[in-house]
Amino acid sequence: MEREPAALLSVLTDGNAVLNDHADDAGLCAVCGSAWPCDATRLAGAFR
């Protein structure tokens, strides 16, 4: 499956938004409260 540049840019932009929102807050994720880095941060980081 080939990705169009616009679709790839969207995935990268969404991943950056997740990384910005799910920040470390004293060892916990600022959004979901899980131990940081949370699963969402790890997944988004894989797309960087």
Residue pairs with C-beta under 8 A, 6 or more apart in sequence:
3 11
11 47
12 47
12 48
14 44
15 44
15 45
15 47
15 48
16 44
16 48
18 40
18 41
18 43
18 44
19 41
19 44
19 45
19 48
21 30
21 31
22 29
22 30
22 31
22 32
22 36
22 37
22 38
22 40
22 41
22 44
23 29
23 30
23 36
24 30
24 36
24 37
25 36
27 35
27 36
28 34
28 35
28 36
29 35
29 36
29 37
29 38
29 40
29 41
31 38
31 40
32 38
32 40
37 45
